[in-house]
Structure formats: structure tokens, C-alpha cells
């Protein structure tokens, strides 16, 4: 009877997990990149509206750091 049991109770849950995750990794990376792009564009528009024109990357980073400092306090 004991020879029919698997060596580990959850072996079937971990079976082929790497192949399944391998297929999901590119989709996950693409989704993260899309979210980052949307966030940067949103911040660029927000900064651009506040400044009244085109905002450069340095100004966006400066405002983002200031915002993070305010949130951490």
C-alpha cells in the first residue's frame, strides 16, 4: 500500500511548473513594461501640465523622488 503513495505529498502540484511559468514570463514582463510606460506617460503629462509645456526626464525624476519622500513621511 505504501508503494503507491508519492514520495512527496505535493509532487503533482510542482510537476511541469517550470514549463508553465516559462510561457507566462514573457507575458508578465510585457505587462510590467506596459504599466511602467503608462505610469511614466501619466507623470509626464502631469508634470507637463504643471510646468506648462514639455518636461524633461530629470524634472520628472525629481518630482517623483519628492513625491516618494512625502509619502514616506
Secondary structure, DSSP 8 states (H G I E B T S, - for coil): -GGGS-SSTTHHHHTTHHHHHHHHHHHHHHHHHHHHHHHHHHHHHHHHHHHTS---HHHHHHHHHHHHHHHH-
